[in-house]
Amino acid sequence: MSNLRPFNGISPRLGARVYVDADASVIGDVNIGDDSSVWPGAIIRGDMHSINIGARTSIQDRSVLHITHASDYNPGGWPLSVGDEVTVGHSVTLHGCNIGSQVLVGIGSTIMDGAIIEDRVIIGAGSLVPPEKHLKTGFLYLGSPCKPVRELTAGEIEYFGYTATNYVHLKDRYLAENTN
């Protein structure tokens, strides 16, 4: 069985130069932008709503990305949207939320249904973003539930581009090795 699987007649769509590890699963209505990467054990399941992942975004090992289905409790449901140059750390859960561009989601964090994360945000390891919480641009957030700790430094803002480029180079090495 392939790790890229259709569901309900909709197959995942991959942009140019996308790397999806053989031990990852991408299912259904999922769109992944150019130069992005999905690492071992990650599960991206667009079975009852859509998932859109931007360009130069890295979904790390054992992360789970899912949606919130439409129901009487939430008639529209919540798709999952992840912007450009986002680094999703190891073992992160993203569920029916909206994440802007240039965001770092720390290892083991959980972002819940309807949460909105603006551009240029760092969410520290192990943090919980509760349902429908709105995180404003330019801050480091920590805790469970997360709270703003301080404004980001110029170095941290520059780091978003660095880490995105680092993972683009790494996935290029994986693609080259797996096509030889």
N, C-alpha and C positions, 0 to 999 in steps of 0.2 A: 504494500500500500504506500502511495506517495505521501510525502509530508506536506504537499500543496494539494488540498482537496476541495472540490466543489461541494456546496450544500444548497439544496433547493434550487438547483440549476444555475447557481452563481459561483464562478471560480475566482480565486484570488488573482489580482492584477499586480504585476511587478514592474516598476520603472526600470530604467537602464542601470546596469551594473549593480543590481541588488544581490546581496548574499543572504540566503536562508540556509542555515546549517541543516544537515540531513537529520539531526536529532531534534529539530524544531517542528512544530505543527502550525500551519496557516490554513484556516478553513473558512470557506464561504465568501461573504461580501467584504473583502479586505483589499484595500489599495495601499501599496507601499511605494513611496517616492524614490527617485533616483539616488543612487549611492548610499542607500540605507542598508542596515544589517540586522539579522535576527539570529541570535546565538543559541548554542545547544540547550535543549530542554524548554525553550520558550514556547508558549501556546498563545496563538492569536486566533480567537474564535468569533467570527462574524456570522453567526447562524440566525439570529433573530433581529438584527439591525446591522448597520454598516460600521466599519472601522477604517479610518483614513490615517495613514502615517506619512509624514512629510519627507522631504529630501534630507540626506546626510544625518539621519536619525539612527540610533543604535538601541536595539532592544536586547538587553543582556540575559545571560543564562537564567533559566527557571522562572522568568517573569510570565505572568498571566495577564492577557489583555482580553476583555470581554465587554459586552454592552448591557444596556437595560432594555428589556423588551417592552413593547407597548402593552398596556393592560388597563383595566378599569381604574387602577390606582395612579397610573401615569399614561394617559392616552397616547402621547407621542413617543413614549420610551425615551431613551437617551442613547444616541450613537456614541462611539468613542472617536475622538479626534486628537492626534498628536502632531504638533507642528514640525518645523524644520530645525535641524541641529539640536535635537533633544537627545540626551543620554538618559536612558532608563536603566538604572542599576540592577544588579542581580536580585532575583527573587522579589521583584516589585509586582504589586497587583494594581492594575488600572481598570476601573469598572464604570463604564458609561459616563465618562468625564471628558472635559475639554482642556487640553494642555496646549499652551501657546508655543512659540518658537524660542530657542535658546534657553531651555530649561534643563536642569539636572535633578533627577529624582533619585534620591539616595537609596542605597541597598536596603531591601526589606521594607520599603515604605508601601502604604496603601492609599490610593486616592479613589474615593467613592462616588457614587451616582450623582450626576448633576453638578459636581464640583467644577469650578472654572479656575484655571491657573493661567495668569497672564504671562506675557513674554518676560524673559530674563529673570527667572526665579530659581532659587536653589531650595530644595526640600531635603532636609537632613535625613540621614539613615534612620530607619525604624519609625518614621513619622506616620501619623494617620491624618489624612485630610477628610473630614466628615462629609456626608452628603450635602450638596448644594453650597458648600463653603466657597468663597471667592478670595483667591490669593492675588494680591496686587503686585505689579511689576517692581523689580529692583530690590527685593528683600530675600533674606535667608529666613526660612521657616523651620522650626523644630518642634518635636513633641507629639503627644498623643492625648488629645487632639493638638494639631500643630498650631503654633502661634508665631507671629513675626518676632524675630530676635534682634535684627539690625539690618541696615541698608547694606547692599552688596558693595564691595570695594571695586575699584577700577580693574584690579588684577583678576578678581572673580568674574567680572563681565568679559574680559578678554579670554578667560579660560573656556567659555562656551565654544568659541571658534576653534580653539586648540583641540579640545577633546573630540569635537565633531571630525576635524581633519585627521586626528589620530586613528579614529575608528574607520574612517574611509580608507586610509592606507592599510590598516590591518585587514579589512574585508577584501581589499584588492589582492593582498597576498594570499588569502584563503581561496579567492576565485581563481587566481593563477595556478595554485597548487592543485586544485580540484579539476582543472581542465586539461592538465598535462597527462 
